[in-house]
Amino acid sequence: MAHIRRLIVHEQAKSPIAEAFRTLRTNIQFAKADGVIKTVMMTSAGPGEGKSTTMANLAVAFAQSGKKVILMDCDLRKPVVHKIFGVKNKGLTNILVDDIPIDNIIQQTEVPNLQVVTSGPIPPNPSELLGSSKMQQIINQLRDKADILFLDAPPTVAVTDASVLAAKVDGIVLVVTSGINRPEMLQRAKELLVKAKGTILGVVLNRVEIEEEHAYYYYYYGSGDHTQKRSHKRSE
């Protein structure tokens, strides 16, 4: 299957990276003390930070725990979920524009318990479609069909799409690439999401550079006022 090598949690379930995603899964499950988290959006401050691959692997981690998972590609500008899972790109915009029944566009992946809704054809007006009442209806319907629904959203600072979706989900995870983002850009992303009445669950620090001789993989996940750090020794 095309691009399945990017699903590290599926292909290398015993790897340190897979363990890091399982830790992230646990953190998300306990991130909201006042209720169960059923809908999670993942975004980044800017483009090219690996949010889609991170989201896909997180979805796999939840599916491996026995949860029924649906991952919806809400990046209607540069969608990649269909490429990661090697499925047809008939999905969200087909429902929004062509009124295709939602059950007709939910696709099963080769990962047990994990289904996807791809973006569908790229539209000229992504923000308007994502902010529509029909989009809220779709989220509600998919939410009822799964234990957890993930939304892969475009970068927050670049376009308004993520802000439009922010209030429609239970929580948001922000993906940050180590050593690339400027602090002011991250602050701007946070401000936009909070202003849109979104709940930020935490931050994933991606692509951490580690000196090879130490042979360790590090994973950070920050939520609220605390940050958890895990280190794993690579197998020989």
C-alpha positions as CSV (number, residue, x, y, z in Angstrom):
1,M,0.0,0.0,0.0
2,A,1.3,3.4,-1.0
3,H,3.0,5.4,1.7
4,I,2.3,2.9,4.4
5,R,5.9,3.2,5.5
6,R,4.9,6.5,7.1
7,L,2.6,4.7,9.6
8,I,5.4,3.8,12.0
9,V,2.9,2.8,14.7
10,H,1.4,0.2,12.3
11,E,4.5,-1.1,10.7
12,Q,6.9,-1.0,13.7
13,A,4.6,-1.4,16.7
14,K,7.4,-2.1,19.1
15,S,9.6,0.8,18.1
16,P,10.3,3.8,20.5
17,I,8.4,6.1,18.2
18,A,5.3,3.8,18.4
19,E,5.7,3.9,22.2
20,A,5.8,7.7,22.1
21,F,2.5,7.8,20.2
22,R,0.9,5.5,22.7
23,T,2.0,7.9,25.4
24,L,0.4,10.7,23.5
25,R,-2.7,8.6,23.2
26,T,-2.8,8.2,27.0
27,N,-2.2,12.0,27.6
28,I,-5.1,12.9,25.3
29,Q,-7.5,10.5,26.9
30,F,-6.8,12.1,30.3
31,A,-6.4,15.7,29.1
32,K,-9.9,16.9,29.9
33,A,-11.0,16.3,33.5
34,D,-14.5,17.5,33.0
35,G,-15.6,15.1,30.2
36,V,-14.8,12.4,27.6
37,I,-12.9,13.6,24.5
38,K,-14.6,12.4,21.4
39,T,-13.3,14.9,18.7
40,V,-9.7,16.0,18.4
41,M,-8.3,18.4,15.8
42,M,-4.6,18.5,14.9
43,T,-3.0,21.5,13.4
44,S,0.3,23.3,13.2
45,A,1.5,26.9,13.2
46,G,2.9,26.7,9.7
47,P,3.2,24.2,6.8
48,G,5.6,21.3,6.6
49,E,5.6,20.4,10.3
50,G,4.4,16.8,9.9
51,K,1.0,17.2,11.4
52,S,-0.7,14.8,9.0
53,T,1.7,12.0,9.5
54,T,1.6,12.7,13.3
55,M,-2.3,12.6,13.2
56,A,-2.3,9.4,11.2
57,N,0.0,7.6,13.6
58,L,-1.9,8.8,16.6
59,A,-5.1,7.5,15.0
60,V,-3.4,4.1,14.5
61,A,-2.4,4.1,18.2
62,F,-6.0,4.7,19.3
63,A,-7.2,1.9,16.9
64,Q,-4.7,-0.5,18.3
65,S,-6.1,0.0,21.7
66,G,-9.5,-1.3,20.5
67,K,-11.1,2.1,19.9
68,K,-13.2,2.6,16.8
69,V,-11.5,5.5,15.1
70,I,-12.4,7.8,12.2
71,L,-9.8,10.2,10.7
72,M,-11.2,13.0,8.6
73,D,-9.0,15.0,6.3
74,C,-10.1,18.6,6.7
75,D,-7.1,20.1,4.9
76,L,-9.0,21.0,1.8
77,R,-6.0,22.9,0.4
78,K,-3.2,20.2,0.6
79,P,-4.8,17.0,1.6
80,V,-2.6,13.9,2.1
81,V,-4.6,11.4,4.2
82,H,-5.6,9.5,1.0
83,K,-2.0,9.2,0.1
84,I,-0.9,8.0,3.5
85,F,-3.5,5.2,3.6
86,G,-3.5,4.5,-0.1
87,V,-7.3,5.0,-0.6
88,K,-9.4,6.9,-3.1
89,N,-9.9,10.6,-2.6
90,K,-13.6,10.7,-2.5
91,G,-14.7,12.3,0.7
92,L,-15.6,15.4,2.6
93,T,-16.2,17.9,-0.2
94,N,-18.3,15.3,-2.0
95,I,-20.6,15.3,1.1
96,L,-20.6,19.1,1.5
97,V,-21.1,19.9,-2.2
98,D,-22.7,16.9,-3.8
99,D,-24.9,15.6,-0.9
100,I,-23.4,12.1,-1.1
101,P,-24.5,10.1,1.9
102,I,-21.9,10.0,4.6
103,D,-21.8,6.2,4.7
104,N,-20.7,6.1,1.1
105,I,-17.5,8.0,1.7
106,I,-16.2,6.3,4.9
107,Q,-13.4,4.1,3.8
108,Q,-11.8,1.2,5.7
109,T,-8.0,1.1,6.0
110,E,-5.8,-1.9,6.4
111,V,-5.5,-1.0,10.1
112,P,-8.3,-2.7,12.1
113,N,-10.7,-0.3,13.8
114,L,-9.5,2.6,11.7
115,Q,-11.6,4.3,9.0
116,V,-10.9,7.5,7.1
117,V,-12.9,10.2,5.4
118,T,-10.6,11.8,2.8
119,S,-10.8,15.4,1.6
120,G,-12.4,14.8,-1.7
121,P,-11.8,17.3,-4.6
122,I,-10.1,20.5,-3.6
123,P,-12.8,23.3,-3.5
124,P,-12.4,27.0,-4.2
125,N,-13.8,28.0,-0.8
126,P,-12.4,25.8,1.9
127,S,-13.1,28.1,4.9
128,E,-16.7,28.6,3.9
129,L,-17.4,24.9,3.6
130,L,-15.6,24.1,6.9
131,G,-17.5,26.8,8.7
132,S,-20.9,25.8,7.4
133,S,-23.7,24.3,9.5
134,K,-23.5,21.2,7.3
135,M,-19.9,20.6,8.4
136,Q,-21.1,20.6,12.0
137,Q,-23.7,18.0,11.0
138,I,-21.0,15.9,9.4
139,I,-18.9,16.1,12.5
140,N,-21.8,15.1,14.7
141,Q,-22.7,12.1,12.5
142,L,-19.1,10.8,12.4
143,R,-18.7,11.4,16.2
144,D,-21.7,9.1,16.7
145,K,-20.1,6.4,14.5
146,A,-16.8,6.2,16.4
147,D,-15.2,6.2,19.8
148,I,-13.0,9.1,18.7
149,L,-13.0,11.3,15.6
150,F,-9.8,13.0,14.5
151,L,-9.7,16.0,12.2
152,D,-6.6,16.9,10.2
153,A,-6.7,20.7,9.7
154,P,-4.5,23.1,7.8
155,P,-1.8,25.2,9.5
156,T,-3.4,27.8,11.8
157,V,-1.4,31.0,10.9
158,A,-1.4,30.5,7.1
159,V,-5.2,30.2,6.6
160,T,-8.4,30.6,8.7
161,D,-9.6,27.0,8.3
162,A,-8.3,25.7,11.6
163,S,-9.8,28.6,13.5
164,V,-13.2,27.9,11.8
165,L,-13.1,24.3,13.1
166,A,-11.6,25.1,16.5
167,A,-14.9,25.5,18.4
168,K,-16.5,22.4,16.7
169,V,-14.1,19.9,18.4
170,D,-13.5,18.9,22.0
171,G,-9.8,19.6,21.9
172,I,-6.9,20.7,19.7
173,V,-3.3,19.3,19.5
174,L,-0.7,21.7,18.0
175,V,2.3,20.1,16.2
176,V,5.5,22.1,16.4
177,T,8.7,21.3,14.6
178,S,11.8,21.6,16.7
179,G,14.2,24.4,15.8
180,I,12.0,25.8,13.0
181,N,9.2,27.8,14.5
182,R,9.7,31.3,15.8
183,P,8.1,31.9,19.3
184,E,6.0,34.7,17.9
185,M,4.5,32.4,15.3
186,L,3.6,29.8,17.9
187,Q,2.1,32.5,20.1
188,R,0.0,33.8,17.2
189,A,-1.3,30.3,16.5
190,K,-2.3,29.8,20.1
191,E,-4.0,33.3,20.1
192,L,-6.0,32.5,17.0
193,L,-7.2,29.1,18.3
194,V,-8.1,30.5,21.7
195,K,-9.9,33.5,20.2
196,A,-11.9,31.0,18.1
197,K,-13.0,29.4,21.4
198,G,-10.9,26.3,20.8
199,T,-9.5,24.2,23.7
200,I,-5.8,23.4,23.3
201,L,-5.0,20.1,24.8
202,G,-1.3,20.3,24.4
203,V,1.7,20.5,22.0
204,V,3.6,17.8,20.2
205,L,7.3,18.7,19.6
206,N,8.2,17.0,16.3
207,R,11.5,16.0,14.7
208,V,13.7,16.5,17.8
209,E,17.4,16.3,16.8
210,I,19.3,13.8,18.9
211,E,23.0,13.2,18.8
212,E,23.5,9.8,17.2
213,E,26.1,8.5,19.7
214,H,23.5,8.8,22.5
215,A,21.1,6.5,20.5
216,Y,18.0,7.9,22.2
217,Y,14.7,9.0,20.9
218,Y,13.0,11.8,22.8
219,Y,9.4,12.7,22.9
220,Y,7.8,15.7,24.5
221,Y,4.2,16.5,25.1
222,G,3.1,19.6,26.9
223,S,-0.3,20.2,28.4
224,G,-1.3,23.2,30.5
225,D,1.4,24.1,33.0
226,H,3.3,20.8,32.8
227,T,5.4,19.0,30.3
228,Q,6.1,15.3,30.2
229,K,9.3,13.9,28.7
230,R,10.1,10.3,27.8
231,S,13.3,8.9,26.5
232,H,13.7,5.5,24.9
233,K,16.9,3.6,24.2
234,R,17.0,2.3,20.7
235,S,17.3,-1.4,20.3
236,E,20.7,-2.7,19.2
